[in-house]
Amino acid sequence: MTSSSAPALPDFSGEVATHYAEYRRGYPPAVLDTLAHTFGLDAHPGIGDLALDLGCGTGQLALPLAGRVRSVIGMDPEPDMLREARAAADRAGVRNALWLLGTDTDVPALAALLSGDRPLGVTVIGNALHWMRPAELFRALRPLTRPGGGVAVIANGAPVWAQDTDWSRALRAALEEHFGRPITASCGTGAAEREGYAAALAGAGFTDVRETVIAYEDALTPDQLLGTLYSAIPAPQLPSPAERPAFAARLRAALPAPPTAAGYPEQVRVSLLTGRA
């Protein structure tokens, strides 16, 4: 995961972005507390920290982070994701967020836009680093990061098709039958991937590289489960609106009945891999 190549960026436009905004899980307060403590984040309006959320999606992390810093930049390559993020910020009354179209390869250009010496207090990357070039990215971020600040690579739980539950295994089998191939993507949550990211952070000069895990229990209703799944399928592979009812019916038929009134239980394991400048 530290080579100069990265997978081609997927198409997360249109309905995918809409499902992402509605169904992707947020981050528990303990995640924000850990970021603030690890990097000594300051929210003072005049001299506080600037945060960068790279691959920000529809703002699930950038918006709560905005309350812990002077301002936050949410950067994503998909305009529809940024449109949803901006709308969510407006609804929440968040006024210190800036939304930029860009990828990890655009990070070096931020140096010309940011004032001050090493201005970033923290860069967060939530379930998006598998679409990037970690080694090159971390080397680009190092000179943009203030002393004591750093990078946090956050895995917000395993994908719905990759969990150790009966319902997740049934979902994966149904998806493999539909797509005609094994479904193995872990979206950067796998142990080997995390180890590679840690090595890349250290190789770029970040220190005190460590993992903090925040675990909690949750449940997904059948609608939430399907909505979360739709948010992870690139637009060209997502069944068309006309095909969607049949696709959903096949998945629902393959799933066991929800074991509780709340839906399908899951053990969410949020991993924060952090390195300090």
KEVO-745895 format. One record per residue (C-alpha): x, z, y. Coordinates in steps of 0.25 Angstrom, whole numbers, padded with zeros to 4 digits, always signed. Example, Ala and Ser with C-alpha at 12.3 -4.5 7.8 and 13.67 -1.06 7.14 Angstrom:
2
+0049+0031-0018;+0055+0029-0004;
This chain:
277
+0000+0000+0000;+0012-0001+0009;+0015-0016+0009;+0014-0026+0020;+0001-0032+0014;-0013-0027+0015;-0026-0032+0009;-0034-0042+0018;-0044-0035+0027;-0058-0035+0021;-0070-0039+0029;-0078-0027+0032;-0087-0033+0042;-0102-0033+0044;-0110-0025+0034;-0097-0019+0028;-0094-0013+0042;-0109-0008+0043;-0108-0001+0030;-0095+0005+0033;-0100+0011+0046;-0113+0016+0039;-0107+0021+0025;-0092+0024+0025;-0090+0039+0024;-0084+0046+0036;-0073+0056+0037;-0075+0071+0035;-0071+0080+0047;-0059+0085+0039;-0053+0071+0040;-0053+0072+0055;-0048+0086+0055;-0036+0082+0046;-0032+0070+0055;-0033+0079+0067;-0024+0090+0061;-0014+0081+0055;-0011+0073+0067;-0015+0083+0078;-0025+0074+0084;-0029+0076+0099;-0042+0072+0105;-0039+0075+0119;-0045+0063+0128;-0032+0061+0136;-0020+0064+0126;-0027+0064+0113;-0024+0056+0101;-0027+0041+0098;-0031+0038+0083;-0031+0025+0076;-0041+0022+0065;-0036+0010+0058;-0046+0003+0049;-0057+0011+0056;-0069+0004+0050;-0082+0009+0057;-0075+0022+0062;-0078+0032+0051;-0064+0039+0055;-0062+0034+0069;-0074+0040+0075;-0072+0054+0070;-0057+0053+0073;-0061+0050+0087;-0065+0064+0089;-0051+0069+0086;-0043+0060+0095;-0042+0054+0109;-0046+0041+0104;-0047+0033+0091;-0044+0018+0088;-0052+0012+0077;-0046-0001+0072;-0052-0010+0061;-0051-0025+0058;-0066-0026+0056;-0074-0028+0069;-0087-0024+0062;-0081-0011+0058;-0076-0008+0072;-0090-0012+0077;-0096-0001+0068;-0086+0009+0072;-0088+0007+0087;-0103+0008+0085;-0101+0021+0077;-0092+0026+0089;-0103+0023+0099;-0113+0031+0091;-0104+0043+0089;-0100+0043+0104;-0085+0041+0101;-0079+0035+0113;-0064+0036+0110;-0063+0026+0099;-0058+0012+0101;-0060+0001+0090;-0050-0010+0088;-0050-0022+0079;-0037-0022+0070;-0030-0019+0058;-0017-0011+0054;-0009-0023+0058;-0014-0021+0072;-0009-0007+0073;+0005-0011+0079;-0003-0017+0091;-0009-0004+0094;+0005+0000+0100;+0002-0009+0112;-0011-0003+0114;-0009+0012+0113;-0002+0020+0124;+0008+0031+0122;+0019+0033+0112;+0013+0034+0098;-0001+0036+0102;-0009+0037+0089;-0012+0051+0084;-0017+0046+0071;-0021+0033+0064;-0031+0034+0053;-0034+0024+0042;-0046+0027+0034;-0048+0019+0021;-0042+0007+0027;-0027+0007+0024;-0029-0001+0012;-0032-0013+0021;-0019-0011+0029;-0004-0011+0028;+0000+0004+0027;+0015+0003+0029;+0014-0006+0040;+0003+0001+0047;+0009+0015+0046;+0022+0009+0052;+0014+0003+0063;+0007+0016+0066;+0019+0025+0066;+0024+0022+0080;+0010+0023+0085;+0008+0037+0081;+0011+0049+0089;+0020+0060+0083;+0011+0069+0074;+0000+0058+0073;-0001+0049+0061;-0009+0041+0051;-0020+0045+0042;-0024+0036+0030;-0038+0041+0026;-0045+0038+0013;-0059+0042+0015;-0063+0043+0000;-0063+0034-0012;-0071+0021-0011;-0085+0022-0017;-0081+0014-0029;-0068+0021-0032;-0073+0036-0034;-0072+0044-0046;-0087+0045-0049;-0097+0038-0058;-0105+0032-0046;-0092+0026-0040;-0087+0020-0054;-0101+0014-0056;-0100+0008-0042;-0086+0002-0045;-0091-0004-0058;-0103-0011-0051;-0094-0016-0040;-0084-0021-0050;-0095-0028-0057;-0100-0034-0044;-0086-0039-0038;-0081-0042-0052;-0068-0035-0050;-0062-0021-0051;-0065-0012-0038;-0052-0004-0036;-0050-0003-0021;-0048+0011-0017;-0047+0008-0002;-0034+0016+0000;-0039+0029-0007;-0031+0027-0019;-0019+0037-0022;-0009+0025-0023;-0014+0020-0010;-0013+0033-0003;+0001+0035-0008;+0005+0022-0002;-0001+0025+0011;+0007+0038+0011;+0020+0031+0008;+0017+0021+0019;+0014+0032+0029;+0028+0039+0026;+0035+0026+0026;+0030+0023+0040;+0036+0036+0045;+0023+0045+0045;+0026+0059+0040;+0019+0071+0033;+0011+0060+0025;+0000+0068+0017;-0014+0067+0012;-0025+0076+0015;-0038+0075+0007;-0052+0079+0012;-0062+0079+0000;-0077+0080+0001;-0089+0077-0007;-0100+0067-0003;-0111+0058-0008;-0115+0044-0006;-0130+0039-0007;-0132+0026-0014;-0133+0019+0000;-0121+0025+0005;-0113+0021-0008;-0117+0007-0006;-0115+0007+0009;-0101+0013+0007;-0098+0002-0003;-0103-0009+0006;-0093-0004+0017;-0082-0006+0007;-0085-0020+0003;-0079-0031+0012;-0090-0040+0018;-0087-0053+0010;-0089-0045-0003;-0101-0037+0001;-0114-0042-0005;-0122-0050+0005;-0135-0043+0010;-0143-0051+0001;-0135-0047-0011;-0133-0033-0007;-0146-0027-0013;-0143-0032-0027;-0128-0027-0025;-0133-0014-0021;-0143-0013-0032;-0132-0016-0043;-0123-0005-0037;-0134+0005-0037;-0138+0002-0051;-0124+0004-0055;-0122+0017-0049;-0127+0030-0056;-0138+0037-0049;-0133+0046-0037;-0130+0060-0044;-0135+0068-0032;-0145+0066-0021;-0134+0064-0011;-0129+0052-0019;-0116+0048-0026;-0106+0060-0024;-0091+0057-0020;-0079+0065-0018;-0073+0060-0005;-0058+0062-0004;-0053+0059+0010;-0038+0057+0010;-0030+0058+0023;-0016+0052+0021;-0008+0056+0034;+0005+0054+0040;+0011+0059+0053;+0020+0053+0063;
